[in-house]
């Protein structure tokens, strides 16, 4: 074995030992750091998938299908405020992307959250609790957070797209940039809300041990 390879192996082993020691000494902080790293990886995945699904659904007639549901009060200009506000028409033409944009967003988030569920359960929290119970409460939390995040999105989505596409005149590049920014904001909201929820639903029970009958 070459000296360089031996040094690399020692460096890796030393890093693992250092992390193990830190994790034993600061378990909660270490858990949060793992959660943070995995969450960032999931966010990157969303940023890759979102443009793909958006382009795919953008080729369909769903762009012209209005999707505005769950009206909740009014905007400052007196127009109806919808929790899910995806007016018919492309964003470049002044619309909200229609049902096509809604599906692109929700399918992207759905795939990311399924991966996130298993990654956080098995890697971050190392839960050995009932997976179906955890999945049920995860789904409930996901629905509530999705509705809450969508409601908040109504406050910043339009101004962000207007800033990049119209005010700064960036056109399609501005639309893509706004997509990424809104996705990051949505991921940040999920990040801070999901961690305490995970602490509750990803429980660790006593290890099951084989029982030996004594005759």
N, C-alpha and C positions, 0 to 999 in steps of 0.2 A: 504494500500500500504506500502511495506517495505521501510525502510530508504535507503537501497541500490538502490532500484528501483527509489525512488524519486531523489536520487543523480544523477543517470544515466540520468533521464529525464531532470534535471536541466542542466547537462553537455551538453546534446544534444541541448537543447534550447539555452544555452549560446553560443555554437559553431555556431548555425544557425544565431543568432543575430550578432555575431562577423563577420561572413562571409557577411551578408547582409549589415552591416555598411561599411565593407571594399569595397564591390562591388559598393556601392553608392558613396564612396569617390574616388575609383580608378577603374572606369568601364572598361577601356581598358586593364589594367593589369589583372583584374579579368577574363575578357573574354579570354585573352590569356592563363591564367592558366587552365580554363575549357577546352579550345581547346587542351592544352598540355596533360591533363589527359585523355581525350577521345582518342586522337591520340595514346597514349601509350597503351590504352586498345585495340585499333584496331590492333596495332603492335603485341600484345600478341596473338590475334586471328589469325593473319597471321602465326605466328610461330607454332600454333597448327594445322592449316589447311594444311600448306605447306607439311609437311612430309606425311600426310594422302593422299593427292592428288598425291604426287610424288610416293608413294608406289603403289597406285592404277594404275596409268598410267604406272608405271614401269613393271607391269605384262603383258602389251600389246606389240604388235609388233611396236607400235609407237616409241619405243626407237630406233629402227633401221631406222626410217624415218628421213632423213636429213631435217633440217629447218634452212637455212641460207639465209636471205633476206636483202634487202636494203644495198647493198655494198656501202661503203663510204671510198674511199682511200685504203691505205694498212697499215699493221702492220709494226713494225720495222724490222721484218725478211723478208719483201717483200710479205708476204701472204696477201690475200684479207681481208679487215676489214669489217665485217658485223654488222649492228646495232643490228639485232637479230641473234645471232650466236649460234645455237644449232646443232652442227654436230652430225651425226648419231653415235650411240653407247653409252653405259653407261659411266658415269664419271669414274668409277673404271677401265674401260678398255681403258681409254684415249680419249673417245668421249666427246660429249657435252650434252648428254642426249636426243638428238633428239627432235622430235615433242612432245614426252611425257613430257619432262622437261618444254618445252615452255608452254604447256597447263596447267601443274601443277602450274606454276608461275602465269600465266595470270588469271586463274580461281580463284586462291587464292586472288590475288589483286583485281579482279573484285568484288567478294563477299564482301571483306573488304571495298571497296570504296562505294558500295551501302549502306552498314550499316553506313559508315562514313558520307555520304551525309545527311541522315535523322537525325542522331545524332547531327551533327554540326549545321544543319539548325534549328532544334527544341530546342536544349538544349543550345548550345554555343551562337548562334547569334539570336535565337528567332525570326526568320524572318517570316514576314507575306506577303512577296512579292509573285509574281506569281511563283508557284513551277515548272511549265513546262519551263519557261524562265531560271530559275536557273539551272534546270536539263540539259538543252541544253548546257549552257555555262560550266557547270561542266563536261559534257561529252567531250566537245572540249578541255578543260584544261587537262582532264584525258588522252586523246589521245596524246596531245603534250608532257605532262610530261612523259608518258610511253615510248614514242620514245626517248626523251632526256635521261631518266634514263637508258634505254637499251643501248644507245650509250656510256654513261659513264661506264656502267657495263663492257664493253669490255676492259676497262683499268685496272680494279681491280679483275674481276671474276676469270680469269685463274690463276693469281699469288696466290690468296687466297686459291683456291682449291689445287694448286700444293704444297703450303706451308704445309697445314694440312695433305693432303693425302700422299704426296711423301717425301718431305723434312723431316717432322716430323714423317713419317711412321704411321699415325693414322688410315689409311684405311677407313672403313665405318664410324667410329666415327668422323674422320676428315672431311669426306664428309658432315655429318649431321651438324657439327660445322660450316663448310664453308657455308652451306645453311642458317643457322641462321644469320651469319655475313653479307652475301650479302643481306638478307631480311631486316636486321636492317639498312644497308646503304641506301637501296632503300627507306625505310620508312622515314629515316631522310631527304632525298632529297625531298620527297613528303611533309613532314611536313613543311619545311621552304618555299616551293613554294606555297603550298595551302593556307596558312593563309592569305596572302594579297589578293589572288584571292577570298577567301570566304568573305572577307570584302567588296568586290565589288558586288558579285553575290547574297549574302544573304542580300537583302535590307529590310528595315523596312519602310513601308508606314503608312499613318494615319490609325488609327483604324476605321473600318467600324461601324457606329452607325445606329441604327434603326431610321428612320425618321418618325415622327408622323405628319400626315396631320391635319392641323387646318381648320375646316370647318367654 
